Amino acid sequence: MSISTTTEREIRSQPEVWARAVAAAREGARVLGRPGERVLLLGCGTSAFVAESVAVLRERAGHGETDAAYASEWTPGRAYDRVVVISRSGTTSEVLEALALVPAGTVRAAVVGVAGSPVAEVADEALVLDFADEESVVQTRFPTSVLALARTGFGEDLSPVLDQAAEALAAPLPVEPSRFDHFVFLGRSWSYGLAQEAALKIREAAQAWSESYPALDYRHGPVAVAGETSLVTLFGDADPALAADIERTGATVQHWDLDPLVQLVQAQRLAVELAGARGLDADHPRHLTRSVVLG
């Protein structure tokens, strides 16, 4: 199978890159918080969605109270033992500004893709996932590698997930994205962050109409715009009752019977294929740069 874009190549590298993240989890996950610490996770864009998912996973694993917020919106208030920022480039202006606001005595930690970057340099502790860094503007393997490392550090065995990802990548997508002009992603618990990230990929790579919601909240208003050209993807476990309600609108409901992290990989592939069908270059998304650095 030919690979025409850098973004697609990076998507397909994920099983191998995740294996390296899993191997680094024993020590690396400590940066996300020691057991019992009260932790705040911050990020912008994709990293904010990863922060939301990691926060849910950490609390669910019993490692301690964990909040997540947008770095661009956060101001000090609640007390934390540790504030962790996530930034692929390590140069994001709002992340650096947030770190400067962290009260004295609170551990400032960072997860970055570039060693020696400004964010890594000002943090008290830094986890550098340079093997997961990307050339592409559109993030794919860096955020999923952070999640693979976190899940492993919180006690999950991701070996079956790596195998599942390799199998999914070897097969064609089960849907033709060019049939649709409206894309919705629904998630629950930690997969809601993944649903938000999937919708962002559609907007970034394919300049298409995409939305994301907590799965059960979709009935509470947003379903009003669903129709025959809508593709609604359920993240996490299947929900036949919800699917049936959505299908009554004429929309197509899609659920990949895969681990949520692999479901996100499929959504990344869908975004790139849709971009190609629209004559767009996923490597050069409109109005976007690799990092937001404010003057």
C-alpha positions in Angstrom: 0.0 0.0 0.0 1.5 3.4 -1.1 1.7 6.1 1.5 1.3 9.6 0.0 1.6 11.9 3.0 3.8 12.4 6.0 0.7 12.4 8.2 -0.3 9.0 6.9 3.1 7.6 7.4 3.1 8.8 11.0 -0.4 7.3 11.5 0.9 3.9 10.3 3.9 4.1 12.6 1.8 4.0 15.7 2.0 0.3 16.8 5.8 0.6 16.8 5.9 3.9 18.5 3.4 2.8 21.1 5.7 -0.1 21.9 8.4 2.4 22.8 6.0 4.4 24.9 4.9 1.2 26.8 8.6 0.4 27.4 9.2 3.9 28.8 6.1 3.8 31.1 7.7 2.4 34.3 9.7 5.6 34.8 7.9 8.0 32.5 4.4 7.7 34.1 5.8 9.1 37.4 5.9 12.5 35.7 2.1 12.3 35.4 1.9 12.0 39.2 2.9 9.8 42.1 0.1 7.8 43.6 -1.9 9.9 46.0 -0.9 13.3 44.5 -3.6 15.7 43.6 -2.8 16.5 39.9 -3.9 19.1 37.3 -3.2 18.3 33.6 -3.1 21.2 31.1 -2.8 21.4 27.3 -4.0 23.3 24.3 -5.9 21.8 21.3 -5.1 18.1 20.9 -3.1 18.1 24.2 -6.1 19.4 26.1 -8.2 16.4 24.9 -5.3 14.1 25.9 -5.3 15.8 29.3 -9.0 15.1 29.8 -8.6 11.5 28.9 -5.5 11.0 31.1 -7.3 12.6 34.0 -10.2 10.2 33.8 -7.8 7.2 33.4 -5.7 8.3 36.4 -8.6 8.7 38.8 -10.2 5.5 37.6 -7.0 3.6 38.3 -7.1 4.9 41.9 -3.9 7.1 41.7 -5.5 10.2 43.1 -7.8 13.2 42.3 -7.0 14.5 38.8 -8.4 17.5 37.0 -7.8 18.7 33.4 -8.2 22.2 31.9 -7.2 24.2 28.9 -3.9 25.9 29.5 -5.2 29.0 27.7 -8.1 29.3 30.2 -6.6 28.2 33.5 -5.9 30.5 36.4 -4.6 29.4 39.8 -7.3 28.6 42.4 -7.6 25.0 43.6 -4.6 23.5 45.3 -2.6 20.8 43.6 0.5 18.8 44.4 1.5 18.7 40.7 0.6 20.5 37.5 1.5 18.6 34.4 1.5 20.3 31.0 1.4 18.5 27.7 3.0 20.1 24.6 4.3 18.2 21.6 6.6 21.1 20.4 7.4 22.4 23.9 7.0 25.9 22.6 3.3 26.7 23.0 2.9 30.2 24.4 -0.2 29.5 26.5 1.5 26.5 28.1 4.5 28.5 29.1 2.3 31.2 30.5 0.3 28.7 32.5 3.6 27.2 34.0 4.6 30.7 35.1 1.3 30.9 37.1 1.9 27.7 39.1 2.2 28.5 42.8 5.5 28.0 44.5 5.8 24.6 46.1 3.7 22.8 43.4 5.7 20.5 41.2 5.7 21.7 37.6 5.9 18.8 35.2 5.9 18.5 31.4 5.3 15.9 28.7 6.9 17.1 25.4 8.1 15.7 22.1 11.3 17.9 21.9 14.2 17.7 24.3 15.6 21.1 25.4 12.4 22.9 24.4 11.3 26.0 26.4 8.5 24.0 28.2 10.9 21.2 29.1 13.5 23.6 30.4 11.3 25.5 32.8 9.6 22.4 34.2 10.8 20.7 37.4 10.3 17.3 35.8 10.1 16.5 32.0 9.1 13.4 30.1 10.5 13.7 26.6 8.8 11.4 24.0 11.1 12.4 21.1 10.6 9.1 19.4 6.9 10.0 19.1 7.5 13.5 17.7 6.1 14.4 14.3 6.9 16.3 11.2 3.3 16.8 10.4 1.3 19.8 11.7 -1.7 17.5 12.4 -0.9 15.5 15.6 -1.5 11.8 15.5 1.2 9.5 17.1 2.4 11.9 19.8 -1.0 12.2 21.6 -1.7 8.5 21.2 1.7 7.6 22.6 1.1 9.8 25.7 -2.1 7.8 26.2 -0.4 4.5 25.7 2.3 5.4 28.2 -0.3 6.6 30.7 -2.5 3.6 30.4 0.5 1.3 30.9 1.7 3.3 33.9 -1.7 3.1 35.4 -1.6 -0.7 35.3 -3.1 -1.7 31.9 -1.5 -4.3 29.6 -1.5 -2.8 26.1 0.1 -5.7 24.3 -3.3 -6.8 22.8 -4.0 -3.1 21.8 -0.7 -2.9 19.9 -1.6 -6.1 18.0 -5.1 -4.8 17.3 -3.7 -1.5 15.9 -1.4 -3.3 13.5 -4.3 -5.5 12.3 -6.6 -2.5 11.8 -3.9 -0.6 9.9 -3.4 -3.5 7.6 -7.0 -3.5 6.5 -9.0 -0.9 4.5 -11.4 1.4 6.3 -14.9 -0.1 6.4 -16.5 3.2 5.3 -16.1 5.5 2.4 -15.8 9.0 3.9 -16.6 10.9 0.7 -20.2 9.7 1.0 -20.7 12.1 3.9 -20.4 15.8 4.6 -21.2 15.8 8.3 -19.1 13.8 10.9 -20.0 13.3 14.5 -17.9 11.5 17.2 -19.5 10.4 20.5 -17.6 9.1 23.5 -18.1 8.2 27.2 -15.7 8.4 30.1 -12.1 8.7 28.9 -13.1 8.1 25.3 -14.9 11.4 25.2 -11.5 13.1 24.9 -10.7 10.8 22.0 -14.0 11.7 20.3 -13.1 15.4 20.6 -9.7 14.7 19.1 -11.2 12.7 16.2 -13.5 15.6 15.3 -10.6 18.0 15.4 -8.7 15.7 12.9 -11.6 16.0 10.5 -11.6 19.8 10.8 -7.8 20.1 10.6 -7.0 17.7 7.7 -10.2 17.8 5.7 -11.8 21.2 6.4 -15.1 19.4 7.0 -18.0 19.8 9.3 -17.4 17.7 12.5 -18.7 17.7 16.0 -18.1 15.8 19.2 -20.3 15.2 22.3 -20.6 13.0 25.3 -22.5 10.0 23.9 -25.7 10.1 25.9 -25.9 13.9 25.6 -26.2 13.7 21.8 -30.0 13.1 22.1 -30.3 16.4 24.1 -30.3 18.7 21.1 -27.3 18.0 18.8 -29.1 15.1 17.1 -31.4 17.7 15.5 -29.0 18.3 12.7 -28.3 14.6 11.9 -29.4 13.4 8.5 -28.7 11.2 5.5 -25.2 12.7 4.9 -24.2 12.4 8.6 -21.7 9.8 9.8 -21.9 9.3 13.5 -19.1 7.3 15.1 -19.5 5.8 18.6 -16.2 5.6 20.7 -15.8 3.1 23.5 -18.4 0.3 23.9 -21.3 -0.1 21.5 -24.7 1.3 22.5 -27.4 -0.3 20.4 -30.2 1.8 21.8 -28.4 5.0 21.1 -27.4 3.8 17.6 -31.0 3.0 16.9 -32.2 6.4 17.9 -29.6 8.1 15.7 -30.3 5.8 12.7 -34.0 7.0 12.8 -32.7 10.4 11.6 -31.3 8.8 8.4 -27.7 9.1 9.6 -25.2 6.3 9.3 -23.9 5.0 12.7 -20.4 3.5 12.8 -18.8 1.6 15.7 -15.5 0.0 15.3 -15.2 -3.1 17.6 -11.8 -2.0 18.8 -10.0 -0.6 21.8 -10.8 3.2 22.0 -7.2 4.1 21.2 -7.4 2.0 18.0 -10.7 3.6 17.2 -8.9 7.0 17.3 -6.4 5.6 14.8 -9.2 4.7 12.5 -10.6 8.2 12.8 -7.2 9.6 11.9 -7.2 7.5 8.8 -10.7 8.6 8.0 -9.6 12.3 8.2 -6.7 11.8 5.9 -8.7 9.8 3.3 -11.4 12.5 3.4 -8.8 15.1 2.8 -7.5 13.2 -0.2 -11.1 12.8 -1.6 -11.5 16.6 -1.3 -8.3 17.3 -3.1 -6.6 18.6 0.1 -3.1 18.0 1.4 -3.3 16.7 5.0 0.4 17.7 5.5 -0.5 21.4 5.0 -3.7 22.2 6.8 -5.2 25.6 6.2 -4.3 28.4 8.7 -2.4 26.0 11.0 1.2 25.7 12.1 3.0 23.1 14.1 2.9 25.2 17.3 1.1 28.4 18.4 3.7 30.8 19.4 2.4 34.3 20.2 4.4 37.4 19.6 
